[in-house]
Amino acid sequence: MLINSYTSINVMLTLSVPGSPINELIAEQRLRPVFQPIIDVRARRILGHEALIRGPEGHALEMPTALFAEARQSNLLSELDLACRRAALLQYHRLGMSGSLFVNVNPNVLLDHRHPKGSTRRLAEALKIAPEQIVIELSEQDAVQDTNGLKAALTHYRQLGFRVAIDDLGAGYSGLKLWSELQPDFVKIDQHFIQRLDQDPVKREFVQSIVALARSMDSKVIAEGIETRAELEQLQAMGIYYCQGFWLGRPAAEPISEVPGYVPKSTGQLLSHSQETIECLIRNAVAMDINDPLEKAFERLRADDRLHSIPVLAQGMPAGMLHRARVMELYSTPFGRALYANKPVARAMDKHPIIVDRHTPLEQVSYLITDDDNMGTHQHFIVTSNGHYHGLGSVRGLLRTMTEQRLMQARYANPLTQLPGNVPIYRKIDQALQQAQPFYVAYFDLNHFKPYNDVYGYAQGDKVLQWVAELLQQIIGKQDQFLGHVGGDDFVAVFDAGCDWQSLCHEVISRFDEEIIDFYRPEDRLRRGMVARNRNGELQCYSLLGIAIGVVQPDPQYCHSHGDVALLASSAKQAAKQQEQSHFCFSADRRPQQIRSRELKVPCC
């Protein structure tokens, strides 16, 4: 039955040029797919895999460059393209893979009059692969001869349920014109702009503009060609979370099913500072058992106009969600009540509701909901505790809370670095004091920053501050520790008790001292310093910029607000600044100076 369903494909594959090695590989089904993961690094899940084709191991046409070059020379691109697509879908089915399957298609192949229509749909149906799981990935490497024809072909694919991606954006012929014409679901940024992204501000500007355009056109961005951790962390800081590259996973015959443990968590600074979890939005809602009759649910919905969602459980575990619109739709038909009244609620429930643990951060839940293709039908999501039903959360309430947080964070962010400013810093420290749990505060300050500004100018000084912010994000932010920018060259970090803050501080100093020299002119690099006028107007030699770090562990019994902690941290920072070079100092003092002074005046009994 499966063979008959794509007989037309096999016929197409036999209409080839006699004697071509491509013919032999196709006829003998020796093309082998390998799969490279595309990872959603924020949700820490496998979004899908891109299917890449290889010839037989050791064969002259093993690698795709040689394989497709031979196909072009033999005028067999359409035949090869179709064979690759078939091999990818068959192996996806054999391996029982899940998630999206990105299938490469030469855009001009879709315009070839010899190319059989509907072949991908028929094969997907035969293999029982839902069309929405397949992403038609168009390469920009070849010039598109007929944009209107291609647009019509892709419209047909979309009507069938397939999604579309543009590959190698920025590497080929048509660029943004093709993007605007086709309005793809995904846009993959060419690896040229990803490589060394963390070290190239021009590439960052280009990538940031692509992200802005994608948001306005409702396309999702995938960064490909990631080969280092630094590149990935830079992408995370820029708000790009769909990622692909050798560092995340090489193409392999056996696809990975879990995100590698070494992949760092998202370090996006705008949202990561809220420690609130979804538990703050939970409301109690009576659930139903999966075997309860639908009539019982209908009566509950009819009795309460404000009831829109009913969680469905199986032995206390979430199994689905009943939506008011769905139940009312079933009962609105002439014989609806007679047909469905005694049926179990499982017949009408949504079997794939959004389910989150009560300790999940608000940010992560917001992302899961807004990234859900069925978001419009969901008014609530299920919250669990240790896998068991705990309550319901409101989508509207969550999005309202997240919007308020974003507005507040944007309002109080430092305009130069976009790190949280004074108000969020004060709030974070006050919350830590109220929780009465051990924590540490680090105060960062630059040595000789004023003379550096005098010599190099404020614009260059701002570049140094932005670099320091990025450095602290990469080292401290990646550990999900709070980071803020007080202003000028002063930064603050708040460490959890379980964090290895000593190692992080030493790493900051090491990286700072190694890389700061890049912000100096050649002559100053040679002498490891600069000459500037001091406060008295006299010329003075200054060593390279250094970073001073003062760390304290406030005692909540004596520190009653962020003001008390600020006094402690400032004193520790001043001690660290006594050294000419970068230095980190931990102060054993846990109470502000004025409290200790008052205690000294109390007579001993």
N, C-alpha and C positions, 0 to 999 in steps of 0.2 A: 504493500500500500504506500509506504514511504517512497519507494523508488518511482512508482507511477506518478506521484505528485510532483516530481520535478523531472519528468521525462523530457520536457521542452528544454530544460537546462542542459541535459546530456546531449541532446541533438545539437544545440548551439555550440557545445564544446568540441564536437567532432567536425564542425565546419571550419577547419583550420588549414594553415598552409602545410602541405605535405613535407616531411623531412625536417621540420623545425624541432629543436630539442624541447621547446615549450609544449608541443603536441604530446610528446612522450610523457612529460611530467603530468600533464593534465589527464591524459588517457589512463595512466597507471595510478592516478590519485596519489602522487608522491609529494604534493605540496603539503607542508606541515605548518599549522598555525602555532604561534607562541603568543603569550598574553602578558601585557605589561599593566600593572595596576594604576588606576587613577584614584587618589586618596583624598577624601574630605578630611583635612587635618584638624579642622575645628571640631567636628562631630566625632572624629576618630573612627571613621568607618570607610569601607571600600565602596566608593561610588560606582565603580565598574572597572572594566578592562578594555584596553585597546588590542584588537587582534592584529598581529603582524605576521607576515608570511615568509617562510624560508623554503628553499629547495632542499633536496636530500643532503645530508651531511657529507662534506668532501666533494660535492658536485661543483662544477664550474659555475652553476647558477644558484649556489646555495644562498648567497646574500641578495637582498631585495634590489640593490642597485644594479647588479648584473642581470638579475631576473627580468626586471622591467625594461632595462635597456635592450635586451634581446627581443622582448615583446614589441617594443616600438619599431625596431629594425625589421621585424617579421610582420608588422601590421596586425599583431594579435593582442593588442591591449584590452580590447573588449572581452575576448575569450579568457585571458588571464585574470582580469578583474572579476569576472563571474565565477571562475574556479576558486579564486581566493575567498570570495564571499561565501561560497558553498562550504569550503573547508572550515572556515571560521565558525559558521553556524552549527555544522555537524559536530565539531569538537566541543563547542559550548554546551550542546545538548548531551553529548556522551559523558562529559565531566560533571554534569548536574550543576553547572555554575548558576549564580544569581547576580543581581545587579545589572547595570547597563553594559551592553556590548557595543563598543565603538568599532565600526567596520569601515575601512578606508575604501573610498571610491574616487576614481578619476572623474572630475566633473564632465569632461568631454565624452566619456563613455556613455553617460546617460543620454547624450544627444546622438549617439550612433544609431542609425536606422536599423542596423543588424542586431542591436542589443534587444533581447526578448523582454517584453513588458510584463511586469508583475511577478518576475521570477523570485525575488526576495520575499515577497508576501507569501507566495505559494509554499516556499521552503519553510518559512517561519511557521505557517499554519500546520504543515505536516509534522514539524518538530514540536508543536505546541509551545512555541516561544511567543510571548505577547509582543506585538509590534512596538509598544512603548518602551520595551527593554532594548531595542535596537536603535543605535545612533548612526546615521549615515554621515561619515566624516569626509568632507571634501578637501582635497589638497589644493593649496594655492600655487604649487610648483609649476603647473602648466597653465598657459593663458586660456581663459574661457572664450570660446569662439562665439557663443550665442547666449548672452546673459538672460534674455527673455525666455528662450527655450529652456534653459536650466531652471529658471524660476518656476516655469510651468511644471517641469518634471518634479521639482521638490515640493510644490504645492500638492501634487498628486500623492507623493510619499507621506506628507503630513496628514492628508485626509485619511490615509490608511492607518495612521497612528504612530508612524515612525517619527523620530526626532532628527535634527540636523545640526552638524557642527562644521565650522570652518577651521581647517588645520593650518599651521605655519603662518598665522597672521603676521604680516610685515615682511615676509620672505619672498613673496611672489609678485605676480603681475598686477592683479586687480585691486588688492588691498582693501581700503575702506569702502570703495565703490561696491565691491562684491558683497561686503558685509551689509551695507545699507539696503542693497537690492534684495538680498535673500533673508535678512533678519533671522539669523540662525538661533537655535536654542543654546548652543555653546560656541565659544570662541577660544581657540587655543593659540596662545602667544608663542611665536617662534622662539626656539631655544637660544638664538643669538642674543635676544634681549634679556634672557634670564641668567645666562652665564656671567658671573662676576657682578651681578646686579647690586650686591651689597657694597661694591667698591666703585660703582659708576653712577654718578648723579644724573647724567644724561639719560641713561637707560631707565632709571627710576622715574624720571619725568615722563618718558614715553609710556611706560607701563601704567603709570597712574592715570594718564589720559585715556588709555584703553579701558581701564576700570570705570572711569566716569562715563564714557560713551556706552559701555555695556549696560550700566544701570539704567541709563535713559532709554535704551532700546530693549530692555528686558532680556538680555542675553547673559549667560553665566560664563565667567572667565575661567579657563584652565591654563595654568602655567606648566609648560613642558620643558624637559631638558635640565631639570634640577640635579646638580651633581655634588652640592656641598650643603652642609647644615646651615652655613651662613646665608646662602641664597634662600633657603626655605624660611629661615627666621625673618629675613627682610621682606619676603612675600607676605608672611603672616602679619608683620607690622603694617603692611600696606592694605590689609584687608582682603587678601587673595588666599582662598582656602582649598580650592580644587587644584591638586598638584600631581605632577607626573615626572618621573626622571629616574636615572640609574641609582641615585642615592636612596630613593624610596623603594625601588624594586626594579630589577632588570627583566626584560622579556623572558618568559620561561614556559616550558610545555605544561608544567603544573602551576596553575595560578594560585596566588596567595589568597587566603580568606580572612586574614586579620591584619590590622595595622601593626607594623613592626614596633617593638617596644622602644627602640631608640629614637623614634620620631617624637620631637618635643611637642608639648602642648601649645595651644595658641597663645601668643604673647600680645595680642591686640590690646592696646592700652586704654582705649576709650571705654570699654565695657568690662574689663577684667577686674576692676577695683571693687565692684559691689560683691560683698560676700553673702548677700541674701540668697536663700534657696527658694525653691518653688513652694516650700511648706508655708510660707507667709501668705500664699494666695489660696490655700486649700479650703474648701467648704464641704461640710458633710452632705452626702446625697445617698438616699436609700437605693441599693442595687437590687437587681433581679437575678434569679438563677437561670442558667442557660436552658433549663427544661421547663420553665414557667410558660404558660400559654400566652400567646400574643394578646388575647382578649384582656388579660390582666394589665398589660402595659398600656393598651388603648384606653382603658378606664382611668388609669392614673393620669395619662396625658390629657384626657378630656376634662378631668376634674381640676386640673391646674394649668391655666393658660401660660404661666411663666415657666413651666417645665419643658425643656427642650432636649435634654439628654438623659438617658438612663444607662448606667454602667451594667454590664452583664458579666456574671461571674460563673466559674466552674470550680467548685470546691474551694472557694475563697480567692481564687486567682482570676485576674481579668481575662475575659475571653472575647469581649467585643463591646460595642456601644450601640444603643438604639437611639436613632434620631427622630424627632417629632415628624419632620417632613416625610420621612420614608414610611412610617407607620400610617400616617394620615393618607398618604398616597395609596397604599394598599387597601385601606378601608373606604376610599372614595369611589371605587369601582362598584357597579351594580351588585355583584355577588361577593364583594371583598370580605365582608364580615363572615359570611357563611364559609368562604374558602379558607380564611386564615385564623379565625377565632381560636380554634383548638390546636393550631400549629405552634411549635415551640418558638420562643423569641429568637432562637438561633437562625430561623429562616429569614428574618428581616434585619438582623443586626449588622453593623459595620464590623467586619472581621479584622480590620487593620486600623484600629484607633491609635492615637498617639498615647503612649504609656511611658511615664517617667517616674523615677524614684524620688521620694520626697526630699532627698538631699541634693538633687540636681540644681546647679546654679540657674538663676533666672535667665541669664544670657544664653545658656545652652538650650533651654526649652524654647526660648524665643526663636532661636535659629532653626530648631527642628520644625517648628510650626510654620514659619514663613517660607521654609524651603519645601514644604509639603505641597504637592500638586493639587491635593484635595482640600487645601486650606479653607476655601470658600464654604465647604459643607460642614466644617467642624466649628462648633461653638464651645465645646469643652474637651478636655483631655483627662485621662485617668492618672491618678497619682498612687503609687504603691509604697509599701514599707516592707522591706525584706521579701519582696515579691508578692505580697498579699495586698488586697485592695485597701486603700487608705482614705480616699476621697476624690473629689472632682476639682479641677482647676478651670477657670474661665479664660478662654482665648482673649476676649476683649479686655478683661482685667489685666492679663499679663502684658498685652501690647501697650495698654495705657501706662502701666508701671514702667515698662522699658522706655517708652517715649519720654516720660517725665525724668527718668534717670539720665537719658542721653542729653536732654536739654540742660539739665543741671550740670552735667559733666562738661558739656561744650561751653556753658556760661563761665565755669570756674577753671577751665583748662588754661595752662600757660600758653600765650599766643605764639611763642617762638618754637616750643618743643611739643606742644599739645599734650604734655603730661599734666596730671591733676595739679592744680594750684593750691593756694593756701587753705581755702575752705574745705576741699576734700581731704587734705592732709590733716587738718585739725579734727575733722569728723572721724577719720580712721583712727587716730591716736586716742581720742576720747572713747570710741567704741572699745578699743583694746583695753583701756583702763577699766571700763565698766564690766567687762567680762572677767576681769581679775585673773587672767591667764598669763603665764610668762611670755614676754615678747621683747624684742630688741629694736632699738631705733639707731640708724646710722645717719650721720650728717656729713655730706660731701661738700668740699670747698676746694677751689683751685688756688695754688700758690702763684703769685706774680701775674695775676690776670689783668690788673689795672695797667701796669707798664706794657703788657702785651697789647692791650687795646690802644694805648697811646702810640705805639710804634706801628702796628699793623692795621689799625682802624677798627671801628665798631662792626662793620660788615664782616670782616674776617673773624672778629671775636664772636659774632653770632654763629658763624660756621663751626667754631670750636665747641660752643655750647650745644649746638644741634648734634654734633658728633658725640659729645659726652652723653647726651640723652640716649642716643642709639646704642652706645656702648653699654650703658647701664641696663637698657632694655634687654639686650642680648644676653647679659650675664645674670642679672637679677630678675628681670621680668619673666624670663623663660622658666624660672622656678616658681612662678605664680606668687611672687612676693610684691607687696605694694611699693610703688615708686612714684615720687612726686617732685615737682620743681618749684621751690620756694620763690625763686626769682634770681636774676643775675647769674652768678656761678655757684649758687647754693642749691643742692639737691638733697632729698630725704628718702630713705628706704625704711620700711617697717617689716621686720622679719618675724615669722612664726618661730616658736620655741624649737620646733623640730628641724628647722632649716640649718644647714651648715654654713652659717653666715661668715665665719672666719675664712673659709675657702673662697667664698664669693668675693669678699673684700680683697683678698690677696690676688685673685684673678683680675679684678678691676685695676689694681695698681700695676700688675704685670702688663696687661694689654695697653693701659694708658701710657706707660713709660715707653713701650715699644713703638706705638703708633703716633704719638704726639709730634714727633719730629717732622712728620709730613706736612705740618701746618707752618713750617718755618722756611725762610729763604735759604738758598744754598750756603751763603756766607755764615748765616747763623747756625746752620746745621753743623758746619765744620767746627765752629768754636763752642758748640753745645750751649748756646745762650745768645743773649742780645744785649745791646747797650741802649739804655733809656734814661730819661731824666727822673730823678726821685722827687719826693714832695717838696724838697728845698730847691728844685730847679737844677740840681747838679747831675752830671752824667754818672751813671752807675751801671755796672755789669750785673745782669740777672741771668740765672741759670734757666734751663728749659722749664716750661710749665710743669707743675707737679700737682698731684691730687692728695688732699688731706682728708682722712676719714676718721671721725670720732664716733664710737659706738657706746651705747649705754643700755642698761636693763632697768627700766623704771620700776619702782616699787609702788603698786597701786594703793597701798595703805597710806603713802605720804604724797604721792603725785596725784592731785585731784583733777587736773585738766591738762590739755595740750600745752598750756603756758608753762607749767612746772616741768614737763618733759623737755620743752624747748630750752629751758635754762640748763638742764643737765647735758643735753646733746651739744649745745653751744660750747660749754666748758670743755667737753671731751674733744671737740673739733679744734679749739684753740690750742689744746695740748699737742694735738697731731701737727698743727701748723708751725710748731717750734722747730721742726726739722726742715732743713733746706729742700730735701728731696721728698718724693711721694712717701707718705707714711700713714699707718693706721694705728689708732690708739683706742684701747678698750678701757673705759673708766669703771672702777669698782663702786663709785658713788651711785647710790640708787635714790637719794633724796636731794632735792634742790638745796643750794647753799643757805638760803635764808632760813629754812626749816632747821638745818643743823646748827645755825648760829643761835636761833632762839633756844634750842635745847641746851646749848652750852651755858646759857645764862640762868638756867634753872638750878637753884642750890641743891647740892647733893645732901641726902638725908643720912 
